[in-house]
Amino acid sequence: MATIHDLIEVTSISANTTYSTADGTLLGVVDGASGTDLNDGEFDEGDLIAIGGTTYTIDLIQEPSSSGSFLCGDGSTSAFGPQHEDNLDVMFLTVSSGGMTRYFLLPNDSYGDLNVQSVTTGGITDVGGSDAAVIGTTNDAVNVVCFAAGTRIAAVSPEAEIAVEALAAGDLVLTADHGPQPVRAIERHALSAATLARNPHVRPIRIATGALGPGLPVEDLLVSPQHRILVRSKIAHRMFGQTEVLLPAKLLLGVAGVTVDMREGGVEYYHVVMDRHEVLRANGIGAESLYRGQEAMKALKTAQSAGLAMPGAGPIAGQDVPARLFVKGGRGRRLVDRHVKNHRAFG
């Protein structure tokens, strides 16, 4: 059985269209989809694919007929375009199950890590022969990662904490590794109640007061499912050789007090963009700033040398590397399961 990672979910698939976190049409990233027929990354219409415990049928496979691009959180872009169908840059998938239809873009593994802010399609055409391939079996760090409105970020001045929606470029926030550092940009991502109802997998994760240990967090924290939370434990050290690791919030489900937030209304998410990947203090616990992978940093350096970088951004000394080890998938679930089984706090 093949496992497919980094499926970028959007609200529809149309040519010459921009899907973005800002308007809620870019919904998130799905890892760990699987199917017995997805050998060597080849997809056929009619194949079955399991996503989050639900089995879907692949109804339509499409490919670019002209250039499109990914816009990343640091302002860099990664282009995609027409390729031979045995190894596409990007594949567009429409799948359905029991009356529910979902839409995905699958980038080739060659793109590596992406923090996607928006996707702009060019021309789109149905694949020939109703099948095509894209190599998407590596679990790269492809994310749409955000804090929910109301999250209080530890800052320097004028207050000890500032609500994430009130932060602005230039504000100094406290980081775990580099002391006070300036925010470079804040990006808003709004999802309506209707969007959450249609796509429950993008609902916020609520980490209740004290769920991870005494004062961790000091008040309920809401983040997007992919947002990585700093966890600290002897169990992590035994498993990974590091006491502190970063774990997607959705993997903490199963810990008492960590739940999917079932609010009736919509949600506003916010990216915090820094010069580098940082661990911030959010409602009293460690949580990541926007992560920019190796390819995005290469593009940012090129943009800076051409005078095109984000206004106010300082010089980049090196590629954006993870502030802590990223723990994903099964390994992350095993870490959480061991904490739950042994009644151990994350602190």
C-alpha positions as CSV (number, residue, x, y, z in Angstrom):
1,M,0.0,0.0,0.0
2,A,1.4,3.4,-1.0
3,T,1.3,6.4,1.3
4,I,0.9,9.9,-0.1
5,H,1.8,13.1,1.7
6,D,1.5,16.8,1.2
7,L,-2.0,16.9,-0.4
8,I,-2.8,20.7,-0.5
9,E,-6.6,21.1,-0.1
10,V,-8.5,23.8,-1.9
11,T,-12.2,24.6,-2.2
12,S,-12.4,23.9,-5.9
13,I,-10.1,23.4,-9.0
14,S,-10.4,26.0,-11.7
15,A,-8.0,27.4,-14.2
16,N,-6.3,30.8,-13.7
17,T,-7.5,31.0,-10.1
18,T,-5.7,32.0,-6.9
19,Y,-6.5,30.0,-3.8
20,S,-5.2,31.6,-0.6
21,T,-5.2,31.5,3.2
22,A,-6.4,35.1,3.2
23,D,-9.8,34.4,1.6
24,G,-10.2,30.8,3.1
25,T,-10.0,29.0,-0.3
26,L,-6.7,27.3,0.7
27,L,-7.8,24.9,3.4
28,G,-4.7,23.1,4.6
29,V,-2.5,20.1,4.1
30,V,-3.3,16.4,4.4
31,D,-0.6,13.8,5.1
32,G,-0.8,10.1,5.2
33,A,-3.4,9.4,2.5
34,S,-3.1,5.8,1.3
35,G,-4.3,3.4,-1.4
36,T,-3.5,-0.1,-2.6
37,D,-3.5,1.0,-6.2
38,L,-1.2,4.0,-5.9
39,N,2.0,2.2,-6.9
40,D,5.0,4.3,-7.8
41,G,3.0,7.4,-7.5
42,E,0.6,6.5,-10.3
43,F,-3.0,7.6,-10.0
44,D,-5.9,6.3,-12.1
45,E,-9.4,7.6,-12.1
46,G,-11.6,5.2,-10.2
47,D,-8.8,4.3,-7.7
48,L,-9.7,4.3,-4.0
49,I,-7.8,6.6,-1.6
50,A,-8.1,6.6,2.2
51,I,-7.9,10.1,3.8
52,G,-8.4,10.4,7.6
53,G,-10.2,7.1,7.8
54,T,-12.7,7.8,5.0
55,T,-12.3,6.1,1.6
56,Y,-12.7,8.3,-1.5
57,T,-12.9,7.6,-5.2
58,I,-10.6,9.5,-7.5
59,D,-13.2,11.1,-9.9
60,L,-10.9,13.3,-12.0
61,I,-7.2,13.8,-12.5
62,Q,-5.9,17.0,-14.1
63,E,-2.6,18.6,-14.9
64,P,-1.2,22.1,-15.7
65,S,-1.4,23.1,-19.3
66,S,0.4,26.4,-18.6
67,S,2.5,27.9,-15.7
68,G,1.2,28.3,-12.2
69,S,2.9,29.0,-8.9
70,F,3.0,28.6,-5.1
71,L,3.4,31.8,-3.0
72,C,5.2,31.0,0.2
73,G,5.0,32.7,3.6
74,D,8.3,34.5,3.1
75,G,7.2,36.1,-0.2
76,S,9.1,33.7,-2.4
77,T,7.4,31.8,-5.3
78,S,7.9,28.3,-6.7
79,A,6.6,27.7,-10.2
80,F,5.0,24.7,-11.8
81,G,4.0,23.9,-15.3
82,P,3.3,21.3,-18.0
83,Q,5.4,18.1,-17.7
84,H,5.2,14.6,-19.0
85,E,2.5,12.6,-17.3
86,D,4.8,10.0,-15.9
87,N,6.2,12.5,-13.4
88,L,4.2,15.8,-13.2
89,D,5.2,18.9,-11.3
90,V,1.7,19.2,-9.8
91,M,-1.4,17.0,-10.1
92,F,-4.9,18.2,-9.5
93,L,-7.2,15.6,-7.9
94,T,-11.0,15.6,-7.4
95,V,-12.2,12.9,-5.0
96,S,-15.6,12.0,-3.5
97,S,-17.3,9.8,-0.9
98,G,-20.9,9.6,0.1
99,G,-21.9,12.9,-1.5
100,M,-18.8,14.8,-0.2
101,T,-16.4,16.1,-2.8
102,R,-12.9,17.3,-2.0
103,Y,-10.2,19.0,-4.2
104,F,-6.4,18.6,-3.8
105,L,-3.2,19.8,-5.4
106,L,-0.3,17.3,-5.0
107,P,3.2,18.8,-5.5
108,N,6.1,16.7,-6.6
109,D,8.5,15.8,-3.8
110,S,11.2,17.8,-5.7
111,Y,9.7,21.0,-4.2
112,G,10.8,19.9,-0.7
113,D,9.5,22.0,2.2
114,L,6.8,24.6,1.4
115,N,4.9,27.0,3.7
116,V,2.0,27.8,1.3
117,Q,0.3,31.2,1.5
118,S,-1.5,30.9,-1.9
119,V,-1.6,28.8,-5.1
120,T,-2.2,30.4,-8.5
121,T,-3.2,28.0,-11.3
122,G,-2.6,28.6,-15.0
123,G,-4.3,26.5,-17.6
124,I,-5.6,23.1,-16.5
125,T,-6.4,20.0,-18.6
126,D,-7.6,16.5,-18.0
127,V,-4.8,14.0,-18.1
128,G,-4.6,11.6,-21.1
129,G,-5.7,8.1,-20.5
130,S,-7.3,9.0,-17.2
131,D,-4.0,8.3,-15.3
132,A,-0.8,10.1,-14.4
133,A,2.0,10.0,-11.9
134,V,3.6,12.4,-9.4
135,I,6.2,11.5,-6.8
136,G,4.6,12.5,-3.5
137,T,5.7,9.8,-1.1
138,T,8.2,11.9,1.0
139,N,6.6,13.6,4.0
140,D,8.1,17.1,3.4
141,A,7.2,20.0,5.6
142,V,4.4,21.4,3.6
143,N,2.1,23.4,5.8
144,V,-0.5,26.1,6.3
145,V,0.3,26.9,9.9
146,C,-1.5,29.6,12.0
147,F,-2.4,30.8,15.4
148,A,-6.1,31.5,16.1
149,A,-7.2,35.0,16.9
150,G,-7.0,35.8,20.6
151,T,-3.7,33.9,21.1
152,R,-1.4,36.0,23.4
153,I,2.2,36.1,22.2
154,A,4.9,37.0,24.8
155,A,6.4,40.4,23.7
156,V,8.8,43.0,25.0
157,S,6.9,46.3,24.8
158,P,4.6,48.0,25.3
159,E,3.0,45.1,27.0
160,A,4.2,41.7,28.3
161,E,1.8,39.9,26.0
162,I,0.1,41.0,22.8
163,A,-2.9,39.3,21.1
164,V,-1.7,37.9,17.8
165,E,-4.2,39.9,15.8
166,A,-2.8,43.1,17.3
167,L,0.9,42.3,16.4
168,A,2.4,44.4,13.6
169,A,5.7,44.3,11.7
170,G,8.5,45.7,13.9
171,D,7.0,44.5,17.2
172,L,9.5,42.7,19.4
173,V,8.5,39.3,20.6
174,L,10.3,36.9,22.9
175,T,11.9,33.8,21.3
176,A,13.2,30.8,23.1
177,D,16.6,30.9,21.4
178,H,17.4,34.4,20.4
179,G,15.8,36.7,22.9
180,P,13.7,39.6,21.6
181,Q,13.3,39.6,17.9
182,P,11.2,41.7,15.5
183,V,8.1,40.4,13.7
184,R,8.5,40.8,10.0
185,A,4.9,40.4,8.9
186,I,1.5,39.2,10.2
187,E,-0.8,37.4,7.7
188,R,-4.5,36.8,8.4
189,H,-6.4,33.7,7.2
190,A,-10.2,33.7,7.7
191,L,-12.3,30.6,7.5
192,S,-16.1,30.9,7.6
193,A,-18.5,28.8,9.6
194,A,-19.7,27.2,6.3
195,T,-16.1,26.3,5.3
196,L,-15.5,24.7,8.7
197,A,-18.7,22.7,8.4
198,R,-17.7,21.4,4.9
199,N,-14.2,20.8,6.0
200,P,-14.1,19.6,9.6
201,H,-10.4,18.5,9.3
202,V,-9.3,22.2,9.3
203,R,-11.1,23.1,12.5
204,P,-8.8,24.5,15.2
205,I,-7.3,22.3,17.9
206,R,-8.0,23.6,21.4
207,I,-5.3,22.9,24.0
208,A,-7.1,23.5,27.3
209,T,-5.5,25.3,30.3
210,G,-3.0,22.9,31.9
211,A,-3.5,20.1,29.4
212,L,0.2,19.6,28.8
213,G,1.3,20.2,32.4
214,P,0.8,22.8,35.2
215,G,0.4,26.2,33.5
216,L,0.9,24.6,30.1
217,P,-0.9,26.6,28.7
218,V,-2.0,29.3,31.1
219,E,-5.2,29.7,29.2
220,D,-6.8,27.8,26.4
221,L,-4.8,27.9,23.1
222,L,-6.3,27.5,19.7
223,V,-4.1,26.7,16.7
224,S,-4.5,25.2,13.2
225,P,-4.2,21.4,13.2
226,Q,-0.7,21.5,11.5
227,H,0.7,24.1,13.9
228,R,3.7,22.7,15.8
229,I,3.8,22.9,19.6
230,L,6.9,22.5,21.7
231,V,6.8,19.5,24.0
232,R,9.5,18.7,26.5
233,S,9.9,15.3,28.2
234,K,12.3,12.5,29.2
235,I,10.3,10.2,26.9
236,A,11.1,12.5,23.9
237,H,14.8,12.3,24.9
238,R,14.6,8.5,25.0
239,M,12.9,8.3,21.6
240,F,14.6,11.0,19.7
241,G,17.8,12.0,21.6
242,Q,16.4,15.5,22.2
243,T,14.4,16.6,25.3
244,E,12.5,19.3,23.3
245,V,10.7,18.5,20.0
246,L,8.0,20.2,17.9
247,L,4.8,18.2,17.3
248,P,1.8,19.1,15.2
249,A,-1.1,20.1,17.4
250,K,-3.4,17.5,15.8
251,L,-1.1,14.7,17.1
252,L,-1.9,15.8,20.7
253,L,-5.5,14.7,20.3
254,G,-5.9,11.9,22.9
255,V,-4.3,13.9,25.6
256,A,-6.9,15.0,28.2
257,G,-7.9,18.5,27.5
258,V,-6.8,18.6,23.8
259,T,-9.8,18.6,21.5
260,V,-11.1,19.7,18.1
261,D,-12.9,23.0,18.6
262,M,-16.5,22.6,17.5
263,R,-17.4,26.3,17.5
264,E,-20.5,27.4,15.6
265,G,-18.9,30.4,13.9
266,G,-15.8,30.8,11.8
267,V,-12.2,31.2,12.8
268,E,-9.4,33.7,12.1
269,Y,-5.9,32.3,11.8
270,Y,-2.7,34.4,11.8
271,H,0.8,33.6,10.6
272,V,3.7,35.2,12.5
273,V,6.6,35.7,10.1
274,M,10.1,36.1,11.6
275,D,13.6,36.3,10.2
276,R,14.1,32.7,11.0
277,H,12.1,29.8,12.4
278,E,11.6,30.5,16.1
279,V,9.9,29.1,19.2
280,L,7.5,31.8,20.5
281,R,5.5,31.8,23.8
282,A,1.8,31.5,23.0
283,N,-0.6,31.5,26.0
284,G,2.4,30.3,28.1
285,I,3.6,27.4,26.0
286,G,6.2,27.1,23.2
287,A,4.8,27.3,19.6
288,E,6.5,27.9,16.3
289,S,6.6,30.9,14.1
290,L,6.1,30.4,10.3
291,Y,8.6,27.8,9.1
292,R,10.3,28.5,5.8
293,G,12.1,25.5,4.3
294,Q,15.3,25.3,2.4
295,E,13.9,26.0,-1.0
296,A,12.0,29.0,0.2
297,M,15.1,30.5,1.8
298,K,17.1,30.1,-1.4
299,A,14.4,32.0,-3.2
300,L,14.4,34.7,-0.5
301,K,18.2,35.2,-0.7
302,T,17.8,35.6,-4.5
303,A,15.0,38.1,-4.0
304,Q,17.1,40.1,-1.4
305,S,20.1,40.3,-3.7
306,A,17.8,41.7,-6.4
307,G,16.2,44.2,-4.0
308,L,12.9,42.4,-3.9
309,A,12.8,41.0,-0.4
310,M,10.1,41.8,2.2
311,P,10.3,45.4,3.3
312,G,12.3,45.8,6.6
313,A,13.7,42.3,6.4
314,G,17.3,42.0,7.5
315,P,20.1,40.0,5.8
316,I,19.6,36.3,5.8
317,A,22.7,34.5,7.3
318,G,21.7,31.0,6.3
319,Q,18.8,28.8,5.3
320,D,15.8,28.7,7.6
321,V,16.3,25.5,9.7
322,P,13.9,24.0,12.2
323,A,14.1,25.5,15.7
324,R,13.7,22.0,17.1
325,L,13.4,18.5,15.7
326,F,10.1,18.0,13.8
327,V,8.3,14.9,14.9
328,K,5.7,13.6,12.4
329,G,3.1,10.9,11.9
330,G,3.5,7.6,13.6
331,R,6.5,8.6,15.6
332,G,4.6,11.6,17.0
333,R,1.6,9.5,17.8
334,R,3.8,7.0,19.7
335,L,5.3,9.8,21.7
336,V,1.8,11.0,22.7
337,D,0.6,7.5,23.4
338,R,3.5,6.8,25.7
339,H,2.8,10.0,27.7
340,V,-0.9,9.2,28.0
341,K,-0.3,5.6,29.0
342,N,2.3,6.6,31.6
343,H,0.3,9.7,32.8
344,R,3.3,11.9,32.0
345,A,3.0,15.7,31.5
346,F,4.7,17.5,28.7
347,G,6.8,19.9,30.7
